[in-house]
Amino acid sequence: MDIVGKNKKVIEEYIRKQLQKNIAKDQISIKEYIDLFEKEQKEKNKKRIGTT
């Protein structure tokens, strides 16, 4: 295998790993947004139930 072939494989592997990291990071970020919304919604429900 020549140097170009080796470099291409290394670059492909690097990109693949970066994409996996990005997907994992996005899933964590999505969960944070969902949890934040759910927390706000629960607080609103508590206030509404507490005032009735």
C-alpha positions in Angstrom: 0.0 0.0 0.0 1.3 3.4 -0.9 1.4 6.5 1.4 -1.7 8.0 -0.3 -3.7 4.8 0.5 -2.6 4.9 4.1 -3.4 8.6 4.5 -6.8 8.0 2.9 -7.6 5.2 5.4 -6.4 7.3 8.3 -8.5 10.3 7.2 -11.6 8.1 6.7 -11.2 6.6 10.2 -10.7 10.0 11.7 -13.9 11.3 10.0 -15.8 8.3 11.1 -14.8 8.7 14.7 -15.6 12.4 14.6 -19.1 11.7 13.2 -19.7 9.2 16.0 -18.6 11.7 18.6 -20.8 14.4 17.1 -23.8 12.1 17.1 -23.3 11.2 20.7 -22.8 14.9 21.6 -26.0 15.8 19.7 -28.0 13.1 21.6 -26.8 14.5 24.9 -27.7 18.0 23.9 -31.1 16.9 22.8 -31.7 15.2 26.1 -30.6 18.4 27.9 -33.2 20.5 25.9 -35.9 17.9 26.5 -35.1 17.7 30.3 -35.1 21.4 30.6 -38.5 21.7 28.9 -39.9 18.9 31.0 -38.6 20.5 34.2 -40.2 23.8 33.2 -43.5 22.1 32.4 -43.5 20.2 35.7 -42.9 23.4 37.6 -45.8 25.1 35.8 -48.0 22.1 36.6 -47.0 22.3 40.3 -47.8 26.0 40.5 -51.2 25.5 38.7 -52.1 22.5 41.0 -51.0 24.4 44.1 -53.1 27.4 43.4 -56.4 25.6 42.7 
